[in-house]
Amino acid sequence: MRTGFYEYKEIITQNLIVFIRLRGYSKLSLSKQTGLSRLTIDHILNGEITNPSVYNSNIEKIIQTFDLPNDYFLINQNDQISFAPKTYSQQSLTVQELFDGLDNVMDIFSMYLK
């Protein structure tokens, strides 16, 4: 399995966001599917993991969980979804904040769904 994901963090983050939205996952549901903590998912999406081996193993875990090709998150997925973040203008930052807020509401809702 490929272990050099760390150097492609930016494109992986964008593609992971597209993947989450296309599949209809929240951060919590992705966490439950993969076995990674919700905080780890947040750290991946925010680019806050600074240890390359930890980052690589987390991405490998996501790839294995969903039986994806090793290079799935390295290939630009933005064409598959119209609302994927392509630039970070002030407007798209506001939209991203709204999506994050909605994601948090969905996480809270899912705790009460059991």
C-alpha positions in Angstrom: 0.0 0.0 0.0 1.2 3.5 -0.7 2.6 5.4 2.2 3.4 8.8 0.8 0.1 10.5 1.3 1.4 13.2 3.7 3.0 15.2 0.9 -0.4 15.4 -0.8 -2.4 16.6 2.2 -4.1 19.5 0.4 -5.5 17.5 -2.5 -6.4 14.6 -0.2 -8.3 17.0 2.1 -10.3 18.4 -0.8 -11.0 15.0 -2.2 -12.0 13.6 1.2 -14.5 16.5 1.6 -16.0 15.6 -1.8 -16.1 11.9 -0.8 -17.9 12.7 2.5 -20.5 14.8 0.7 -21.0 12.5 -2.2 -21.6 9.6 0.2 -23.7 11.6 2.5 -21.5 11.0 5.6 -21.0 13.3 8.5 -17.7 13.5 10.3 -19.2 11.3 13.0 -20.5 8.7 10.6 -17.2 8.6 8.8 -15.6 8.1 12.2 -17.8 5.2 13.0 -17.3 3.6 9.6 -13.5 3.8 9.7 -12.8 3.4 13.4 -10.9 6.7 13.5 -12.0 9.2 16.2 -14.1 12.2 15.2 -11.2 14.4 16.4 -8.9 12.5 14.1 -11.2 13.2 11.2 -11.3 16.9 12.1 -7.5 16.9 12.3 -7.2 15.3 8.8 -9.7 17.8 7.3 -8.0 20.8 9.0 -4.5 19.7 8.0 -3.4 19.5 11.7 -1.6 16.1 11.7 2.1 16.9 11.5 3.4 13.3 11.8 3.6 11.8 8.3 3.4 8.2 9.5 0.2 8.9 11.5 -1.3 10.8 8.6 -0.4 8.1 6.1 -1.9 5.3 8.3 -5.1 7.3 8.8 -5.6 7.8 5.1 -4.8 4.1 4.5 -7.4 3.2 7.1 -10.1 5.2 5.2 -9.0 3.6 1.8 -9.1 0.1 3.3 -12.5 0.7 5.0 -14.2 1.7 1.7 -12.1 -0.6 -0.5 -10.9 2.3 -2.6 -8.0 2.3 -5.0 -4.8 3.4 -3.4 -4.6 6.6 -5.4 -8.4 7.5 -5.0 -7.7 10.6 -2.9 -4.8 11.7 -5.1 -7.0 12.1 -8.2 -8.9 15.3 -8.4 -12.5 14.6 -7.4 -13.8 18.2 -7.7 -15.5 17.5 -11.0 -17.8 15.0 -9.4 -19.5 17.5 -7.1 -20.5 21.1 -7.9 -20.2 22.5 -4.3 -16.8 21.1 -3.6 -14.4 23.9 -2.4 -12.3 25.0 -5.3 -11.1 28.3 -4.0 -11.1 29.8 -0.6 -12.7 33.2 -1.2 -14.5 34.9 1.6 -17.8 33.6 0.3 -16.6 30.0 0.2 -15.3 30.4 3.7 -18.7 31.4 4.8 -20.3 28.4 3.0 -17.7 26.1 4.6 -18.6 27.5 8.0 -22.3 26.8 7.3 -21.5 23.2 6.2 -19.4 22.7 9.3 -22.2 24.0 11.5 -24.6 21.6 9.7 -22.2 18.8 10.2 -22.1 19.5 14.0 -25.9 19.5 14.2 -26.0 16.2 12.4 -23.4 14.8 14.8 -25.5 15.9 17.8 -28.7 14.5 16.2 -26.9 11.1 15.6 -26.1 10.8 19.3 -29.9 10.7 20.0 -30.8 8.4 17.2 -29.8 5.2 19.0 
